[in-house]
């Protein structure tokens, strides 16, 4: 989706900063004497929960050990999910990637919504968002407070409509307990949240 200013999400991770700092610290391995091996480095900043694509990684040569992922094992991490936020230029460590078959993670589900272009700000993967039912939900028979409860999760994909004016598809990773609620949301409206405090932006 184009137009508007994209905001980089703010990530607060207790304890994860140690892992990220360690990843950045791998750059110091370059100075170590010895044969340099091809390993994987991160091309851009990646939020935790991001599904790694081939374009997110590049090959670099450093004097490394088993603490980083060899370039020859790229296929073993592509398609898996980041366990912590990763910084552009850092070397990829095995512990920073979720185990095989970990997506969606246990207790989480991936859901999709058809959203009208005027009912959401510009969105990108990794953003924390809340999806609300449109005003028409209040008029449904038996609608109570649950009709206004938002579905909160992390954006994992945004696909434009097939033609101009068509709704786009928003895919989100949410807690599985909210999947049933997500399935009945009508005319969804989307707001971006701050990951730090949950406030709408």
N, C-alpha and C positions, 0 to 999 in steps of 0.2 A: 504494500500500500504506500502510496506516495503522498507528499504534502504534509506540512506541519513539522514541528521540531521533534526529533526522537530523543527520548531521554534514556540515558544509560541507567539501568536499575542499580539500586544500592543494596549490597549484600552484607548482612551481618551474620557471621558464622563463629560461634564460640569454639575456640580450639582449632578451627580450620586455618587460621592465619599462620599457625606454626607449620602446617603442611605446605601452604603457599610459599612461605619464606624459604622453606627447604628447597622447593622447586627452583626458585630464583637462585638460590645458593649453588645449584648444580653448575651454574656458569663458571664457577671457580675451578671446576674440574679441568677446564680447558688449559689452565696453567700447569697442570700436572704433567711431568715428563712421561713419555711412553707413546705407544702407537695410538693413533686417533681412529676411533670407530664411528661408523654412521649410526646416528641415533635420531629420535624424533623430538622436535621442538614445536611449541605452540605458536601459530602464526598471529593470533589475535586473542584479546581477553575473552575468556569463556566463563559463563556463570555456572555454578553448580547445577546439576540436573540437565545440562546441555547434552544432546546426542551428538557425538563426535562424527564429523564428516571428513573425507579425505582432504578437502580444502582447508581444514583447520590446522593441518600439520605440515611440516616440511622437514627435510633431512638436513642434519648438520653433522660435522665431524669433530669429535672431542675425544680426549682420553677419558674414557668412562668405565664404569663397572656395572654390576647387576642392578644398581639403584635406578637406572633409566631404561626406557623401552628401545630396543634396537630398531633401526629403520626397517629391517627385514621382517619385523613383526607388526607392521602397520595394520594389516588386515585383522589382527587380533584385538585392536582397540576401536577401529572404525565401526560405527553403529552401536557402540556402548556409551554409557552415560557417565559424565564427569561426577565424581564424588565430592569435589571441592571446587571453588572458583580457581581458574588458572590464569596466569598473567602472560601476556604476549612476550615471546622470546624465551620463556622458561622451558627447560627440558621436561619431557613427560615421564613421570614415574608410575610404575604399575599400581601402587596404592592409591593413585589419584583417579583411577577408573573403576567403575563398578564391575562386579563379577559377571561372567557370561550369563545371559538370560535374565539380567536384572531389570529389564525395562518392559513394562512399567515396574517400578520398585514394589516390593510387598506392601500392601495397604494403600496403594495408589492406583488410579485408573486414568486412562486417557479418553477424553470425551471431545466431541466436536459440536459446534454451533454454526448455523447459517445466520450471519449478521448483516443487516443493511448497512451500507457505507456511512450513512449519517448517524448511526447509532453506536459508533466507536471512534476513539481518537486513533492516530497512527500507531500501529502495534508492531512489535518485533519479538523474536524468540527470547525467552529468559525473563520477560517482564512478569511481574506479579499483578494479576488483574482480578476484578470481581465482575461477574455476569449477573445482571438483574433481569427479571421478567418484565416485559413491557406493561404499560398501563392497563392493557386489556385483561391481564391476569386477575386484576382485582374484581372483575365482573364475573369470573367463573363461578358456577354453583359450588358452594361449600368452601370457597377460597378463604383461608385464614391468614395468620401471620406468616405461615410457611410460604405463601404465595409471593411474599416480598423478600424472603431470605435469599441473599446472593450465593452464587456458586463461586468460590474463591480458588484460584490455582495459578499455575505458571504456564505461560504461553510456550507451546512447543512447535507451533506451525501456523502460518497465515497463507491461505491460498486465495488469489483473486477469483472473482466470478468469471464464468465463461464468456460473458459479454458485458458491455457497459450498463451500469444500473442494476446488475444482478448482485445478490448478496455474496459476500466473501465467506470462506470457511475458516473459522477460528478453532484450532485444536489446543487443548489444555491438559495439563497433568494435574489431577485433583486427588484429594483423599477419597478412597473408595466409598466411604459412608455417604458422600454427596452425589454419587453417580445416579442414584434413583431420582434425586431432585433435579439433576442436570437434564435427565431424559424428558422432563415435562415442561421445561422452560420455553415459553412462547415469546416471539418477537424480542429476542435478547438485546439488552443494552449493556455496553462494556465500559468500565472505568479502570484506569491504571492506578495501582496502589504503590505506596512506598514500602519497600521490603523492610525498612527499618522500623516503621510504626504502624503500617497498615492503613494509613490515611490515603484518601483518594487524591489523585493529582489532576 
